[in-house]
């Protein structure tokens, strides 16, 4: 989800709710403690230099049970970050604390913003020598070939 997407969705909501892919809701008293741009400048295993930028939201499970983040408040935070930090319309990455700080992509299911699990991947599969996955075949599913010679008890050996 890009920043423009969340900006279009927020005005249609009464409340801002986030949930994990497994359906667990982020406690409603969360705070958005950071909105920013994260720049990642790196070289992949195929020697290609890459530069990625994402908008970063950090969610914090505060023990502040008296406050709830409303859509207009989050829109104001986003607007301020665009003005002061020059944030552009990049993909959103969300940081949320579980066992450690997890990084998630963001989606919307019509009711809640969903923290989508991120996966690692090779960005240079054509250059780094990772073999393609071979299909797994069960020997019991291989067709049997009838042969006139060298069959058990055929006497050819």
C-alpha positions in Angstrom: 0.0 0.0 0.0 1.3 3.4 -0.9 0.9 6.6 1.2 -1.8 7.9 -1.2 -3.8 4.8 -0.6 -4.0 5.2 3.2 -4.7 8.9 2.7 -7.7 8.0 0.6 -9.0 5.3 3.0 -8.6 7.3 6.3 -11.4 9.8 5.6 -13.9 6.9 5.2 -13.2 5.4 8.6 -14.6 6.2 12.1 -11.6 4.4 13.8 -8.1 3.4 12.9 -7.5 -0.3 13.6 -4.6 -2.5 12.7 -4.5 -6.3 12.7 -2.0 -9.0 12.1 -2.6 -11.5 9.3 -3.7 -14.1 11.8 -6.6 -11.8 12.8 -5.1 -10.6 16.1 -5.9 -6.9 16.5 -3.2 -4.4 17.6 -4.5 -3.1 20.9 -6.8 -0.1 20.3 -4.7 2.2 22.5 -1.7 2.0 20.2 0.2 5.1 19.2 1.9 5.9 15.9 5.3 7.0 17.4 7.1 7.7 14.1 6.3 8.5 10.5 9.3 8.9 8.3 11.2 7.9 5.2 13.6 5.0 5.3 16.2 4.9 2.6 18.0 1.6 1.9 21.1 1.8 -0.3 22.6 -1.6 -0.9 24.2 -4.0 -3.3 22.6 -7.3 -4.0 24.3 -10.7 -4.5 24.4 -10.1 -8.2 26.4 -6.9 -7.7 23.5 -4.6 -8.6 23.4 -1.4 -6.5 19.9 -0.6 -5.4 18.2 2.3 -3.6 14.8 1.8 -2.0 12.7 4.3 -0.1 9.7 3.4 2.0 7.4 5.4 4.3 7.8 4.0 7.8 5.1 4.0 10.4 6.0 2.7 13.9 3.2 1.4 16.0 3.7 1.3 19.8 1.4 -0.5 22.2 1.1 2.2 24.8 -0.4 1.7 28.2 -2.4 4.9 27.5 -5.9 3.5 27.6 -7.6 6.9 27.5 -6.5 7.9 24.0 -7.4 6.4 20.6 -5.9 7.5 17.3 -8.6 8.9 15.1 -8.4 8.9 11.3 -8.1 12.7 11.2 -5.2 12.7 13.7 -3.3 10.2 11.6 -4.0 12.2 8.4 -2.6 15.3 10.2 0.5 13.4 11.2 1.0 12.2 7.6 0.4 15.8 6.2 3.0 17.2 8.7 5.5 14.5 7.7 5.0 15.3 4.0 5.5 19.0 4.6 8.4 18.8 7.0 10.2 15.7 5.7 9.3 15.9 2.1 7.8 12.4 2.2 6.7 11.2 -1.2 4.2 8.6 -2.3 6.2 5.5 -1.4 5.1 2.1 -0.2 4.4 1.9 3.5 6.3 -0.3 5.8 5.0 -0.7 9.4 7.2 -1.5 12.4 5.4 -3.3 15.2 6.8 -4.9 18.4 6.3 -8.6 18.9 9.2 -10.7 20.2 11.4 -8.1 18.4 10.6 -5.2 16.1 8.8 -6.7 13.1 8.6 -5.1 9.7 5.3 -5.5 7.8 3.8 -4.4 4.5 0.4 -2.8 4.8 -2.9 -3.8 3.3 -6.6 -2.9 4.0 -9.3 -5.5 4.2 -12.3 -3.1 4.1 -12.4 -2.7 7.9 -8.9 -2.9 9.3 -5.4 -2.1 8.1 -3.6 -5.5 7.9 0.1 -5.9 8.8 1.3 -8.3 6.1 4.3 -10.5 6.8 7.3 -9.5 4.7 9.5 -12.2 3.1 13.1 -12.1 2.1 14.0 -13.0 -1.5 17.0 -13.1 -3.8 16.9 -10.0 -6.1 19.4 -11.4 -8.6 18.3 -15.0 -9.1 19.6 -14.9 -12.6 23.1 -14.0 -11.4 23.8 -15.6 -8.0 23.6 -19.2 -9.0 20.6 -20.4 -6.9 19.3 -23.5 -8.6 15.7 -23.5 -9.6 13.5 -25.7 -7.4 13.2 -29.2 -8.7 9.7 -30.8 -8.5 9.3 -33.5 -5.8 8.2 -36.8 -7.3 7.0 -39.8 -5.4 8.4 -43.0 -6.8 5.1 -44.7 -6.3 3.6 -42.2 -8.8 6.1 -43.0 -11.6 4.7 -45.0 -14.4 5.9 -48.5 -14.7 7.6 -49.5 -17.9 7.1 -53.0 -19.2 10.2 -54.4 -20.8 10.7 -57.6 -22.5 14.2 -58.1 -21.1 15.9 -57.7 -17.8 12.7 -57.9 -15.9 12.9 -59.8 -12.6 12.9 -63.6 -13.2 13.3 -63.0 -17.0 16.6 -64.9 -17.1 18.5 -62.2 -19.0 21.0 -61.6 -16.3 
